[in-house]
Amino acid sequence: MRWTEEQVPALTGKTFLVTGANSGLGFETTRALAGKGAHVIMAVRNLAKGEAARARIEGSTEIRQLDLADLDSVRALARALHDEGRTIDVLVNNAGVMMPPRALSAQGHELQFAANHLGHFALTLLVLDLVTERVVTVSSGLHRGGRIHYEDLDGAKQYNRQAFYSQSKFANVLFGLELHRRLRAAGDPRRSLLAHPGYSATNLQLSGPTGALRTFMRMGNAMLAMPAAQGALNILYAATEPGAGSGQFIGPDGLRELRGWPSVVPPDPKATDEADAARLWTLSEQLADVQLSGADLRR
């Protein structure tokens, strides 16, 4: 049975925070949520592009600045939301960068790890006390075969843009499942889910890669990829479906999970390693200088 945008329930009165909301999957997710009555906080790096995207969306939205590769920016948004006494029903960790030449974040971390994992890790922990229902972290089918390069986390010794993209998406899965375990262990009813969009045509494939890789990505987007709106259904299912369970990974049901309709899919078995997840969690707390306190969990 195909799950479509029509099956997103009424969301009047709910607030969603969506990172990377001005384009691609984030835009389509925001459009659908606002169309069902939700208020969406569109967290974007570029305010001008965010406002241009917001003008194309019908419904209740607001723009907030967020550069996930800069932990100071993450802290600033979290502080503002607390100062305003905001409530977030669902946090959608969607924004990302894909396969750029090696670069470092404002704090000196490899850019893909910083933006795709570490920034979302910090944001989640810093606003978790404001979240009422669930956290959705967007990974990728390319997490399969990934690993955490603990011996060379920033790629200073040897950098491969595909391998380090897979590292960041593998980290997303370790984090989302570990958050699920910690919520359950505390008797916290909130949910942590994962989603991936299969092969969806967005500007993510074009904004990071360069040279021949960018040309290959452009051809793939044109010939093989699903529209972004269909890929976003996996995020919408994880974020809104009442029956979606904590710890589930939502992805397309087609061949190799490249295309299709939302379904529960298995993560790479290595990404279910609890010891590896705990190791990454501890490391991420140290790198981001943020910790999950008992006050953030609800019993």
Disulfide bonds with the S-S distance in Angstrom:
none
